Amino acid sequence: MANNMDTIITIDGPSGGGKSTVSRMLAAALGYTYLDTGAMYRAVGLQARKQGVDLTDEKQMAAMLDKLDLQLSPGDGDTKVLLAGEDISAAIRSAEMGMVASAVSALPLVRQKLTEIQQQIGAKGRVVAEGRDMGTVVFPKARYKYFLDASAEVRARRRVDQLHEKGEAADYDDILAQIIKRDHDDSTRALAPLKPAADAVLVDSSRMNAQEVVNFILDQLAKK
């Protein structure tokens, strides 16, 4: 896998920072595969909920993960996520499932299983890997690492606007509270906490739109 680390770009950061949009656009610009790891954790959370699996029961979780049939494929906009052949792309995008994903991602069994899958995909190279521990845990030897952040208030407003565009109701205060809680949960967990890799380039997107962030990264890549 080491030979392909020169063609892996990791983009980490908190919820709502624009990672998915930027990663998708960057992958398209470079002709790379877009690896949406957040969708993978949401899918595991949905599977656990569907099957009534207790997240604190390691035996139940191990049995569920052993039979996990999870596939990612390019979709129209977001990555298409298939669970046992069923398209769950829309079902996993709610704020509620984001909170479930945060809880699921703190479980060692889940992280080990999904990290293995992610590294298998990354072994082929030419990947834009987006998540919370891509540069620190999954691909620590990747040559290009970025940490995309924005204030909680900006991220909450963006999320509300996204939901409104989809015709869904959204309360700013509720979304902001969820984002602040998820930031705390993700950054304080014992296993693979959310933090920038020591060699990551920090990008504050509070005053930048997605295209400006992509242009910044492309310019950085060209210089290297």
C-alpha positions in Angstrom: 0.0 0.0 0.0 2.9 2.3 0.7 3.6 2.8 -3.0 0.2 4.3 -3.4 0.4 6.8 -0.5 1.5 9.5 -3.0 -1.9 9.3 -4.6 -4.0 9.4 -1.5 -5.5 12.7 -0.3 -7.1 12.7 3.2 -9.6 15.4 4.2 -10.7 15.3 7.9 -12.7 17.6 9.9 -15.8 18.0 12.1 -19.4 17.5 11.0 -20.8 20.2 8.6 -17.4 21.6 7.6 -18.0 20.9 3.9 -15.8 17.8 3.7 -18.2 15.7 1.6 -18.8 18.5 -1.0 -15.2 19.4 -1.2 -14.0 15.8 -1.4 -16.5 14.9 -4.1 -15.5 17.9 -6.2 -11.8 17.4 -5.7 -12.1 13.7 -6.6 -14.0 14.6 -9.8 -11.4 17.3 -10.7 -8.5 14.8 -10.3 -10.3 11.7 -11.6 -9.9 10.0 -8.2 -12.2 7.7 -6.2 -14.2 9.5 -3.5 -14.2 7.5 -0.3 -17.1 8.7 1.9 -16.2 7.1 5.2 -18.9 9.0 7.2 -21.5 7.3 5.1 -20.0 3.9 6.1 -20.4 4.6 9.8 -24.0 5.9 9.2 -24.8 2.7 7.4 -23.5 0.6 10.3 -25.6 2.7 12.7 -28.7 2.2 10.5 -28.1 -1.6 10.3 -27.8 -1.8 14.1 -31.0 0.2 14.5 -32.9 -2.0 11.9 -31.8 -5.2 13.6 -32.3 -3.9 17.1 -28.7 -4.6 18.0 -27.5 -3.2 21.3 -24.4 -1.1 20.6 -23.0 -2.0 24.0 -23.2 -5.8 23.3 -19.9 -6.8 21.6 -21.2 -10.2 20.7 -24.2 -8.8 18.9 -22.1 -6.2 17.2 -19.5 -8.7 16.1 -22.2 -11.0 14.6 -23.7 -8.0 12.7 -20.4 -6.8 11.4 -19.4 -10.3 10.3 -22.4 -10.3 7.9 -22.2 -6.7 6.9 -22.9 -6.3 3.2 -21.9 -2.6 2.5 -21.1 -1.1 -0.8 -20.3 2.4 -2.0 -20.8 3.5 -5.6 -20.8 6.9 -7.4 -24.2 8.5 -7.1 -25.9 11.6 -8.3 -24.4 14.1 -5.8 -23.7 12.1 -2.7 -22.1 8.7 -2.8 -24.7 5.9 -3.3 -24.7 3.6 -0.2 -26.0 0.1 -0.5 -26.8 -2.1 2.5 -27.5 -5.7 1.5 -28.4 -4.3 -2.0 -30.8 -1.7 -0.7 -30.1 2.0 -1.5 -30.0 3.7 1.9 -28.4 6.9 0.7 -31.3 9.1 1.8 -32.1 7.3 5.0 -28.6 7.8 6.5 -28.3 11.6 5.8 -30.5 12.8 8.7 -29.0 14.7 11.7 -30.3 11.9 13.9 -28.3 9.3 12.0 -25.3 11.5 12.2 -25.5 11.3 16.0 -25.9 7.5 15.8 -22.9 7.3 13.5 -20.9 9.3 16.1 -21.8 6.7 18.8 -21.1 3.8 16.4 -17.7 5.2 15.4 -16.5 5.2 19.0 -16.7 1.3 19.1 -13.4 -0.5 18.5 -15.1 -3.4 16.7 -16.7 -1.1 14.2 -13.6 1.1 13.6 -11.5 -2.0 13.0 -13.9 -3.5 10.5 -14.4 -0.3 8.5 -10.8 0.7 8.7 -9.9 -2.6 7.0 -12.4 -1.9 4.3 -11.2 1.6 3.8 -7.6 0.6 3.6 -8.5 -2.1 1.0 -10.1 0.6 -1.2 -7.1 3.0 -0.5 -4.6 0.3 -1.5 -5.5 0.9 -5.1 -4.4 4.5 -4.8 -5.9 7.6 -6.5 -8.4 8.2 -3.6 -9.8 11.2 -1.8 -10.6 9.9 1.6 -12.9 12.0 3.7 -13.7 11.4 7.4 -12.5 12.1 10.9 -9.4 10.0 11.2 -8.2 9.5 7.6 -4.9 11.3 8.1 -4.3 10.1 11.7 -5.3 6.4 11.7 -6.5 5.0 8.4 -3.9 6.5 6.0 -1.2 8.0 8.3 1.4 7.8 5.5 -0.7 9.6 2.9 1.3 12.3 1.3 -1.4 14.9 1.2 -3.5 15.7 4.3 -6.0 18.4 4.9 -8.1 19.3 7.9 -11.2 21.3 7.0 -13.0 23.3 9.7 -15.4 26.2 10.2 -17.1 27.7 13.2 -20.0 25.7 14.7 -22.4 28.6 13.9 -21.3 28.6 10.2 -21.7 24.8 10.0 -25.1 24.9 11.6 -26.3 27.6 9.2 -25.0 25.6 6.2 -26.8 22.4 7.4 -30.1 24.3 7.9 -29.8 25.7 4.4 -29.1 22.2 2.9 -32.1 20.8 4.6 -34.3 23.7 3.5 -33.1 23.2 -0.1 -34.4 19.6 0.2 -37.7 20.8 1.4 -37.1 19.5 5.0 -37.8 21.4 8.2 -34.8 22.4 10.3 -34.4 24.4 13.4 -31.1 26.3 13.6 -30.8 26.1 17.4 -31.4 22.3 17.4 -28.8 21.8 14.6 -26.3 24.0 16.4 -26.7 22.1 19.6 -26.3 18.7 17.8 -23.1 20.0 16.1 -21.6 21.2 19.3 -22.4 17.9 21.0 -21.0 15.9 18.2 -17.8 17.9 18.1 -17.4 17.2 21.8 -18.1 13.5 21.4 -15.9 13.1 18.4 -12.9 15.0 19.8 -13.0 13.5 23.3 -13.5 9.8 22.6 -10.6 7.6 23.6 -10.4 5.8 20.2 -9.3 7.7 17.1 -10.4 11.1 18.4 -11.1 13.9 15.9 -7.9 15.9 15.5 -5.7 17.2 12.7 -2.8 15.0 11.7 0.5 16.6 12.7 1.4 17.1 9.0 -2.1 18.2 7.8 -2.7 21.6 6.2 -5.5 23.4 8.2 -8.2 25.0 6.1 -10.8 27.3 7.7 -13.7 27.3 5.3 -15.8 29.8 7.4 -15.4 32.5 4.7 -14.8 30.2 1.7 -17.2 28.3 -0.4 -16.6 24.8 -1.6 -15.1 25.7 -4.9 -12.7 28.1 -3.3 -11.5 25.3 -0.9 -11.1 23.0 -3.9 -9.1 25.6 -5.8 -6.9 26.1 -2.7 -6.2 22.4 -2.4 -5.6 22.0 -6.2 -3.1 24.9 -6.0 -1.4 23.3 -3.1 -1.1 20.0 -4.9 0.3 21.7 -8.0 3.0 23.3 -5.9 4.0 20.0 -4.4 
